[in-house]
Amino acid sequence: MQLKLQQLLAKTTLTIPEEQQQQLVALVAMLHKWNKAYNLTSVRDPQQMLSRHIMDSLVVLPYLSGQTFIDVGTGPGLPGLPLAITAPDKHFVLLDSLGKRIRFIRQVCHELNLNNVTAVQSRVEDYQPELKFDGVISRAFASLDDMLNWCGHLPAKHGKFLALKGVYPTHEIEQIPPEYQLDEVIRLQVPEADGERHLVMITTRG
């Protein structure tokens, strides 16, 4: 598994230390194990999980600006857990409304000794953090319009929304409310992934 991960990483510009690679492989092993009972993901093959979950998460790593991030609708911790493993100097809140997903994330953090993750079970619109975030991340969570409506209270003053999308979301971009500004849409290259990947970066105006 680690050899496969190294082969995938070699197709990117990412440099991931061996200890973190081992943690990523351990994450896949736990996801595969828990998936049999908890149905956390439709991807059953651990090899496919490396590309479709781990690499699909890690390609966001170069675009994380700041120290605090929230992964909304994180599911089984994607992209939050791979990002937390590979960016140990940053802190991540992983938010999901389903208890079984949050239990899985907490177990991963316990077994992999991740001290930079806080797992929170809540609906995103009900979550009211004391401190706002440098980045609000979503992957296969909602339309851009819904994301901005539900998560508008989460970013700090200069914080960014980072939405992971498949094909270029032309219609969704046209629907962005006027109080938000589209900063950039980046075409991501995910090794061995089917279809396109884009990262949409948005900030609040003013």
C-alpha positions in Angstrom: 0.0 0.0 0.0 2.8 2.4 0.9 4.5 1.6 -2.4 1.3 2.4 -4.3 1.0 5.7 -2.4 4.6 6.5 -3.3 3.8 5.8 -6.9 0.8 8.2 -6.8 2.7 10.9 -5.0 5.5 10.7 -7.6 3.0 11.9 -10.2 2.4 15.1 -8.2 4.6 17.9 -6.8 3.9 16.9 -3.2 6.6 15.8 -0.9 5.2 13.8 2.0 7.6 12.4 4.7 7.7 8.6 5.2 6.1 8.8 8.7 3.1 10.7 7.3 2.9 8.2 4.4 2.6 5.4 7.0 -0.2 7.3 8.7 -2.0 7.8 5.5 -1.8 4.1 4.7 -3.0 3.3 8.3 -5.9 5.7 7.7 -6.9 3.7 4.6 -6.6 0.4 6.5 -9.0 1.8 9.2 -11.4 3.1 6.7 -11.5 -0.2 5.0 -12.0 -2.1 8.3 -14.8 0.3 9.6 -16.4 0.5 6.2 -17.6 -3.1 6.5 -19.8 -2.3 9.5 -20.5 1.4 9.2 -20.7 1.9 5.4 -18.6 5.1 5.5 -17.8 5.2 1.8 -19.0 3.5 -1.4 -15.4 2.8 -2.4 -14.6 -0.7 -1.2 -11.1 -1.4 -2.6 -8.3 0.1 -0.4 -6.1 0.6 -3.5 -8.9 2.8 -5.0 -9.2 4.6 -1.6 -5.6 5.8 -2.0 -6.5 7.6 -5.3 -10.1 8.5 -4.8 -9.9 9.6 -1.2 -6.3 10.2 -0.1 -4.8 11.8 -3.2 -8.1 13.6 -3.9 -7.7 15.2 -0.5 -4.0 15.9 -0.6 -4.1 17.9 -3.8 -5.6 20.7 -1.7 -2.6 20.9 0.5 -0.6 23.6 -1.4 -3.6 26.0 -1.2 -4.1 26.0 2.5 -3.3 29.5 3.7 -3.5 30.2 7.4 -3.6 28.0 10.6 -7.2 27.1 11.3 -9.6 25.2 9.0 -13.0 23.6 9.2 -14.0 20.7 6.9 -17.8 20.9 6.7 -19.7 17.7 5.9 -16.5 15.8 6.3 -18.0 12.4 6.1 -15.4 9.9 7.2 -12.9 12.7 7.6 -12.2 13.6 3.9 -10.4 15.7 3.1 -9.8 16.8 6.7 -7.9 13.7 8.0 -5.3 13.4 5.1 -4.7 17.2 5.4 -4.3 17.1 9.1 -1.8 14.2 8.8 0.3 16.1 6.2 -0.1 19.6 7.8 0.6 18.9 11.5 1.3 22.6 12.2 -2.3 23.5 11.3 -5.5 22.8 13.2 -8.6 21.2 11.7 -12.2 21.0 12.9 -14.0 18.1 11.2 -17.8 18.6 11.2 -20.5 16.1 10.4 -24.0 15.5 11.6 -23.7 11.7 11.7 -22.4 10.1 14.9 -20.8 7.0 13.3 -18.6 9.2 11.1 -17.5 11.3 14.1 -16.8 8.2 16.1 -14.6 6.9 13.3 -12.7 10.2 13.1 -12.1 10.2 16.8 -10.8 6.6 16.7 -8.4 7.5 13.9 -7.1 10.5 15.8 -6.6 8.2 18.9 -4.8 5.5 17.0 -2.7 7.8 14.8 -2.0 10.2 17.7 -3.3 13.2 15.8 -3.4 16.2 18.1 -4.5 18.8 15.6 -8.0 17.6 14.9 -11.3 18.4 16.7 -14.2 16.2 15.6 -17.6 17.9 16.0 -21.1 16.3 15.5 -23.4 19.1 14.4 -25.3 20.5 11.5 -23.2 23.2 10.0 -25.8 25.9 10.4 -26.1 25.1 14.1 -22.3 25.2 14.8 -21.3 28.5 16.3 -17.5 28.5 17.0 -15.9 31.1 19.3 -13.1 31.6 16.8 -13.5 31.9 13.1 -11.5 30.0 10.5 -8.8 30.8 8.0 -10.3 28.3 5.6 -13.7 26.6 5.2 -13.3 23.4 3.2 -15.9 21.3 1.5 -15.8 18.2 -0.7 -18.9 16.9 -2.4 -20.9 18.8 0.3 -23.4 21.1 -1.4 -23.8 23.7 -4.2 -21.6 26.8 -3.9 -24.7 28.8 -3.1 -25.8 26.4 -0.3 -22.3 26.3 1.1 -22.0 30.1 1.3 -25.5 30.4 2.8 -24.9 27.6 5.4 -21.3 28.4 6.2 -21.2 32.2 5.9 -20.7 32.6 9.7 -17.5 30.4 9.8 -14.6 32.2 8.0 -12.5 34.9 9.7 -12.4 38.3 8.2 -9.8 37.3 5.5 -10.8 33.7 5.5 -11.4 31.7 2.3 -14.0 29.1 1.2 -12.3 26.2 -0.6 -14.8 24.0 -2.4 -13.7 20.8 -4.1 -15.7 20.2 -7.2 -15.7 17.8 -10.1 -16.2 19.4 -13.5 -15.9 23.2 -13.8 -19.1 24.4 -12.0 -20.1 27.1 -14.4 -23.8 27.4 -13.3 -22.9 27.3 -9.6 -20.3 30.1 -10.1 -22.9 32.2 -11.9 -25.2 31.8 -8.8 -22.6 33.1 -6.2 -24.3 35.8 -4.1 -23.0 39.4 -4.7 -21.5 39.7 -1.1 -19.0 37.0 -2.1 -16.1 37.2 -4.6 -14.7 34.4 -6.7 -10.9 34.5 -6.3 -9.8 31.6 -8.4 -10.8 28.2 -9.9 -7.8 25.8 -10.0 -7.8 22.7 -12.1 -6.4 19.9 -9.9 -4.5 16.9 -11.2 -5.4 13.8 -9.2 -3.4 10.7 -10.2 -5.6 7.8 -11.4 -8.8 9.7 -10.6 -11.8 9.5 -13.0 -13.0 12.8 -14.4 -12.1 16.4 -13.6 -11.3 18.0 -10.3 -11.5 21.7 -9.5 -10.8 23.8 -6.4 -13.1 26.9 -6.2 -11.7 29.6 -3.9 -14.1 32.3 -2.7 -13.8 35.2 -0.2 -16.3 37.6 1.4 -16.3 41.1 -0.1 -15.2 44.0 2.2 
